[in-house]
Amino acid sequence: RLAILENTIERLGKDDNSMKYDVTLKEIPAMQVMSLRDTMPSYDREGDLWQRLYGETAGQHVQMASPAYAIAVFFDEGFKESDVDVEIRTAVTGSYHDTEHVRFKEVPAVKVASCVIRGSYASVSDACAAIGEWIDAGGWRISGPMFNIYHVSPAMDPNPENWVTEICFPVEK
């Protein structure tokens, strides 16, 4: 806690972009999900995976949990221009059968350093940098692939000004 406070005081005196982001430590609960993992040609093609997920499971009348936790897990180390390894997930209730590409599974609870951004995805890299600084300052270490939770996504609202994305990095001491 002292290290985080000292780091914050040090950054207050600088023109530090990371001060624009409020990073918090929280636990994402365990949940039953339907998921689809694949390689996308680029980040802007994530919507194609969501269409496949819902298309392959339409006949099962899957019931979404509340909250649904629309999540994209990024397995690559750092940013990639192409061939992005991603798994999309959404929380469900009930029992269902796996399809050709969609798996139904339990995912464990995870402790994360989290930051919410509002608007387009243009600030994602700055928010990730702020989370990285917070992790370093607090003596944490990243313990798994980063993921986004889409609270308001392009599928829910086409206006980028209304999008709400929570960026999460699993952490441990």
Phi, psi and omega in degrees: 000319179297318179297320178296316180296315179298318179296319179296316179298318179298319182287335180299329180279353182252163171274074188259119181298330183292342179291347178284349187244132180264107181263133179230158175259128180208170177246128172271126187289161172297149180202156171273130183229159162253138187220155175220124179245133180199174176260124178263149177295329179198166183300326184286001178258012181300326179304329178299322179293319179297320178297317178297317180303307183287328178294316182289339184252002185305320183291346182268353180051053183297135178265122178285144175284169176233112001285158184280340179049069173287112191233142170238121180258127183254115187270347180285149175279110179078185182284139175234141178288328184210170179053059184274124179274110185223147172239125175260145184218151167217143183286138182227164172239146180101181180246138183217167180261138174302151175248193180302318183241345185260133178243141173254127185203166175265133173246138184286163173297152181215136175276131184226152163269125192231146177214132180261131174244147178243137180104198183296174182276009182298333183264006182301314183295321177295320178295320177298319178297318179297319178296317178301317178297318180297316180299312180298315183296329183268000180076021177271171170221150180288133187239016179176178182291143178290156177212158176249141169251123182265101178283321170225115187249172175302330178290333181272327183208119182289348182276112181303334180296338183261358182290142177228117184234132176255120181265128186232134173239116175301137183223159172208160178280000000 
